Structures are given as structure tokens and as C-alpha cells.
Amino acid sequence: MAGKKMRFGAFIAPFHPLSENPTLAIERDLELVQWMDKLGYDEAWIGEHHSAGYELIASPEVFIATAAERTKHIRLGTGVSSLPYHHPLMLADRINQLDHITRGRVMFGVGPGALPSDAFMMGIEVAKQRDMMDEALDVLVPLLRGETVTAKTSWFELNEARLQMTPYSRPSVEISVASQVSPTGATAAGRHGLGLLSIGATSAGGFNALSTNWAIAEDNAKDCGKAVDRDQWRLVGPVHIAETREKARENVRFGLEKWLYYFREVAALPLAPSDGSDPVDALIASGMAVVGTPDDAIAQIERLQSQSGGFGAFLQMAHNWADFEQTKRSYELMARYVFPKFQELNVNREASLEWASTNRPTFMGQAMMAVGTRVAQHIEKKGTENIRPEILEAMGLGKKPDAAQ
């Protein structure tokens, strides 16, 4: 019996350098989701950001509504909605509407907000963002299940609040909480029995925290009478693959340095060496990224499985390291050669090939006997004139006079 299929998708922040047309950059993000839908990817998660220039999508809900019209199967999630930036009732209403518009293809990813510059513009104290996320999530979960909520905090109030439409998905849309190194996301996921979205799963800190974060989620779920499911755990990591490692490395020279600049100068994450050594070597050696072949991508996912104890979906971090054609090729190679390894797509084919190979002598003997019988019947009626000599030789007959002579 076939086991569960690992799901594959992308986490699209996105990251677009300032050298290109932003309108066309967003269009390319939409085209990427369409390409993923064609290739059989399961899901795409779309970010929310409001400053710093690179991460251009301000409303993942608007993007999802557009992408849903252009796709057929792929599920679409907010990756993530920054809860302190929205009144919970307004956000719940938008997500619920998307749930109906997409006929259940929407997912709701939540977090406290990633860029301090976003919070600064809205007068939100960064130190309070995680508490605000928890307060919002406490009311969002019941609202999205169609319940009536009354609550008051320092920054929002709900009076007998309810959504006008019952949820399309039951009991509600799937909700997943962002997590990196701190226990904030895992604690919230456990408290409500939600999914976990490990955005920095391949960074040194995120990788080392995988097993402990899941343990935190499980412990909190148990304490609150809830349950968490590894199938709703998603791990995110950057990948670019090509037919050879050399080609993959050549491809990422196109945009890797601009991506690294953003993280060095804005996000302030130490993702690349500052000593002038090759950043591709550093990213590969640290385990942060795959720049190589489908086999290298398989090895990375197996490494994550071993470290985490098992998860439900692997999401490629969209990064624009290569030009768009080579990026699309990378996603295609993932679908063609990596998916089958973790989805058992070829298990029955392999068994069938082995079975046919093992029994080939029997099957060929039967086939030759059937053919020989028909040839013999033909010779008996019409002679050997139109029978090729090699067929007669194989049957041990040789060339004989026609039966009619």
C-alpha cells in the first residue's frame, strides 16, 4: 500500500532587486505559480511586506485571488499575514472570502511581521509584535471556524463579532504559524493545534532547532488538549538545480549577489562570507542552500527528514538567483526527478519492471510458442515461400519445398 506523499511547493516572499521593473517582477511571480501548477506542485505561499524595496507584495490576498484565476489545482497560502498589522475581524473576513472564491484552495499562514521597518512605519513596537500575534490568533481561530467572539485587548476590540459566511473549508481554512529559531511559532501552533511553517529550516539556527521546535509544539498541544500533525509541518529552504553542478553554479551567478546584498544590508543575516571567498561554496558547505543537481536536492531533503523526524511538505524559497528560464528549468527538474523519490511515484513501476524482467524467459517462451504455432499453420496451408529464412531457421525448419509442390 502506498504511503503518504510528501508535498512540494514554494515560499515566495518575493526577492526582487531594484534594477528591474517592479510591475513585471510581480507578473513573473504570477507566472511562476502558473508554471508550478502545470508541473504538479502542491502549494505556494505568498509573503506580506511593506518596506525595504525587495519584497514587493503588500497584499498576499490580492495576489492569491489573481493566481487562483490563472491556476487549476495548486493551493495558495498567505506566507505570512503579519497579524499585528490588521484588525482580526477584517483579516478573517478577507481570508474567509478567499476560501469561498478559491473553493477551498486557500491556506492561512500567520506571523508577527518580519521587517522592523514595516512595524516602525505603523508605530508598532517590535518588542510587542509577538504578543500582538498571540492575541490576534486567539480570536482568529474561532472566527474562521464560524464562531462568535467577544474580546478586548490594548489594540483591538470585538463585540459579538462573527463572519457573515460560514467557512467553505471545514472546520476552517488550514492555518499555519511561522517559525524560525525562537519557540514563539511552535508555542502558538501547539496551543491551537495548528500547522508549523519553518521558514529558516536550512539555516544553521533553524536547522538545529527543528526537533526542539516540534517538541515544543507537541508539548503545548498536549497541555491545551490539542494535537499537532507532522503532515502540516512545512520546511523552507533555497534550492537551484540544473543538469550538472557546474551549470547550476553558473546559473546562480545571475542574481545571487543581489540577494545576498539584501540580507547583508537590510535583513542583517550572515548568509555569506565577508572574507571574499566564494559565496556559493559557503552556502553549500553550511547546508543553507542547494546549488547542484536533483541528487543534491534529494540529499538535502533526506538530511531535513533525519534532523526533524519527519514533515509533510518541502517548500523552495523563491530567490531569483538564476534568470527566469533557468529558474523554471530548476522547478521542472524538481518535479521530474525529486518528487518521485519522496512521493513513491515509481514504486509500482519499479516492481513491474523487476517482475517482467525476472519472468522474461517464461513470457518469451510462451510468446515464441504462440508465434511458432501460427507460422507452422501458415506453412501447412501456403508453404514457406513468403516466410523469411531466419524465422524458419529459428524454428529449426530450414528452407523446404512448398507444401503445394
N, C-alpha and C positions, 0 to 999 in steps of 0.2 A: 504494500500500500504506500502511495506517495506521501511524503511528509509535507510540512508547511513550506511554502515558498517564501524565501527572503524577498522583500520588496526593494525596489530601487527608485531613486528619484534625484532631485536637485534642490539645493538650498540657494536661492537666487536673491542676494542682498539688494541689488547687484553691485559690482565694482566697475565703474566706467571712468577712465581718465579724462582730464579736461581738454584733451586735444581733439575730441570728436564732437559731432553734432548730437546733442542730448536727445533730441526727438527720434533720431534714427537709432540711437543706442537703446531706447526703450522699445522701439519696434523690433530690434534684434532679440531682445529678451522674450518678446511675444513669439517670435519665430522659433526661438529655442524650445519653448514649451510645446509649440506645434510639432516640432521635429521629435521631441521626446514622446509625444502622444503617438506618433506614427511608428516609433521604434518599440513601443510597448512598455515604456516606463510607467511606474505606478503613481507617482506623485511629484508635485513641485510646490515648494514653499517660497513665498514672496515676502520680502522684508518691508519694514516701515522706517524711513529716516527723513530728517528734515533739515540737515545741515552738512557741511564739510565737502559737498560737491561731487563725491564719487558715487554714493549710494542714492540713486535718483528717484526711487519710487516712494512717494509720500503716502499713498493710499493703496495698500495691498488689496483692499476690497474692490476698488475700481479696476485694478489690473486683473484680478480674478474674474470679474464679470466679463471683461473683454476676452480673456483667454478661454473662458468657458464657451463662448460663442464660436470660437475657432477650433475647438477640440471635441473629441468624442468620448474618451474613456478616462484620461488622466485625472486624478484627484488633485485639488488645488487648495493650498493652505496659506494662512497668514503666517509669515515666518520672520518675525513675530509681530503681533499687535502690541504696542507699548502701552500697557494698561494705565499708567499714571497720566497719560495724555488725553484720555477720553472719559466722559461720563459713562458709567457702566451700562445704563439703560440704552443710550444711543448706540453704543458699540454692539450690545447684544441684539438690538433691532436690526442693525446692518448685517450682522453675521447670520441671523435667522432668515432674513430676506434672501441672502445668497444661498442658504441651504435649500430654499424653495426654487430659486432661479436655476440652480445647478442640478436639481433633482438628487440632492444628497452627495454631491461631489466635493463639497467644501469641507475644510478642516480648520480648526481654530487654534493657532499657536499663540501663546502669550508669554510676555516677559516684562521686566521693569523698564526697559529702554536701554539701548546700548551706547549711545553717544551723549556724553555730558553736555555737549554744546546744544543738543536738542532741548534738554531739560532747562538749561540756563535761559534760553530764549523765552520759555514759558514761565519762568520764575519758580521752577520746581527745584527743591534742594535734592541734590544727588543722594545724599545720605538717607533721604526719606523714600526713595523710589521703590525699594524692595518692600517696605511696609505698605506703601500705597498699592503695589501689585497684589499683595496678600489680601488687603481689604476689598479690592475690586473683584478678585477671584472668588471671594466668599459669597458675593451676590451674583456674579456672572453664571456660576454653575447652576444654581436653582432657576435663574431667569431663563437660561437656554433650555431647561427642561420643562418650561411652561408653567413654572410655579409663580406665586405671588410673593413679593419681597418687600418688607419694610426695614429700612436700615438708615443709620446716620453716622457719618464719620466727619473728620475735620475738613474733608474736601468734596464730599458728595452726600446727597440725601435721596432716599427712595421712600415714597409713601404709597403703599399698596400698589407697587409697580408690577406690571406684567406685560408680556409681549402680546400683541393683538392676534398673531397667528401661532397656533401650536407648532412645534418643530416638525419639519419634514422628516429628518432623521430621528430615530427613537433609540434611547430616551432623549438624546440631543445630538448635535454635531459632535464629532470627535474633538476633544480638547487635549492639547499637549503643552507642557511647560518647558521653556528654555532653560538649559543648564550648562554651565561651563565647569568651573573649578569649585566654587563655593557650594554649600549644601542648600542654598535658597530654593532653586528649582526642584530638586529632588524632594525636599520637605513639603513644598506645596503640592507636588504631584501625588505624593503619598497621602497627604491629608484629605484630598478629594478623590483619590482613585483615578488619576488622570495619566496620560501618556507623558513620556520624558523625551525631550529633544536636546541631545548632547551636541551643541554646536561646535565646540572645540575638541572633539573626541580624539583627534590625532596630534594635537599639541602636547608638549611634554606634561604639563599640569593636568590637562583634560584627560589624557590617556591614563595617567596614574590614578586619577580619581574615578575612573569608570566603575570599578567594582564597589568602591565605598559609596559612591552616589546612589547606585542601585540598592545597596543595603539600607541606606538612609530612607529611600522611597518605600521599601518594603516594611521597615520598622514603623514608619509613620502611618502607613496604611493600616497595619495591624492594630496600632494604638487607637486609630479612629474608626475601626470596624469596616475598613475598606479593603480593596485588593488592587494591586498593580499587575500589569501583564507585560512580560518581556516583548510580546509581539507588538506592543505600542511604544517600544523604545526605539528611537531613531538616532543613528550616529552619523556625524557630518565630517567629511574630510576632503581636501582638494586632490583632484586626480586629472592628469592629462596623459593619455596613452596614444601610441602610434604602432606601426608595424614593427619598428625596431626602437631600441633605447636611444640610438643616435638621432633618429628622426624626431622622436619626442622632445629631446633636449633642444634640437634645432627649432622646433615649433614654438617652444615657450619663450625663446628669446624675443619674440614679437612684443609681449606685453608684461612679462614677469617683473621687470624692474619698476614699471609704473605702479604695479600692485604693491610691491614691497615699499615703495616710496610712501604710499598712503598709510601703510601700517607703521612705518618708522616715524613719520612726521605727524600723523593725525591720531591713529588708534594707539600708537606708542606700544606696539607689541614687538618683542625681539625675535622676529621670524627669520632674519637673515644675518650673516656675519658682517661685522663692520671693519674687518681687517683686510678687506679686498679679495678674499678668497671667493671661489665660485659659489653663488647663492643656490644654484641647482643642487650641487653636491651637498650643501648644508641642509637643505630642505629634505632631501632623500635620506641622508645619514641620520637625521633627527627623528625620522619616522613621520614627520609632519605631512609630507606630500608624496604622491606617486607621480613620477615623471619617467615613463618607461613603456612597458608592453602590457597586454592583457594578463600575462602571467604575474607581473609585478602587482597589478591591481588585485588579483586573486590572493596573492600572498599578504597584502595589506589587510584585506577583509578577514582572512583567516587569523591574522595577528589580533585584530579587534575582537573577533569571536573568542579567542583564547583569553584575552585580558578581561573582557566584560562578563563572560559566562553565557553569552547569547543575547541576541537582539533581533528586532523584527525588520528593520529597514536600514539600508545604507544610502545616504544622500551625498552626492557630489557637490562640493562647494563651487558654485559658478564663479569664474575668476577672470575670464578673458585673457589668459596667458598667451593663447595662440590666436591667429586670425580666425574668422568665423567658420570658414570652410574646414580648417583643421580641427576646430573645436567640435563641429558637427561630426567629423570623422571619429574623433575620440569617443563621443557619446555612442556612435554606431558600433564601434569596436567593443565597448562595454556591453551593449545589448547582444551582440553576436557571440562573444566569446567569454564573458564574465558571468552574465546572468545564468547561463545553463549550469555552471558549476554549483551555484547556490540555490537553484530552483529545481534541480533534478529533472531538467528538461530532456536530457538524453539518456536517462537511466534505462528506460524501456527499449530505446533504440540500440543501446549497447548490448542489452540482454538478447535482443532479437538477432543482432549480428553474430554474437557468440554462438547462439543456438543454431543458426543457419550454417555457420562455419563448421561447428562440431558434427553436425549431421549431414554435411555435404556429400560424403561418399554414398550414404543411403539414398539421399534425394537424387543425386546424379545417376546412380544405378537404375532407379525407378524411371527417371526421365529417358535414359538411353534405351531401356527395355521398351518403353511406350513408343519411342520413335522407331526402333528396330522392327517392332511388330507392324507398324504402318508401312515401312519400306518393304518388308517381306511380302505383305499383302499386295503392294503395288507391283512388285516383280512377278508375283504369281500371275497377275492379270495382264500386265503390259510389257513385261520383260525389263531388261537392265539398260536399254538404250539411252534413257534420259536420266539415269542415276549416275551421279558423279563418282569417279573411281575411288576417291578417298573414303566415301561413305561405304562403298562395297568392301574396301579393304578393312575398314574399322569393324564391319560386321563379319569379317572373315570369309567373305564370299568370292572376292576377286571378280574379274570381268568374265562373265559367262555368256554363252549364246542366249539370245532372246528365247523365252519360253514358247513364243509363237512359231519359231523356226523348226 
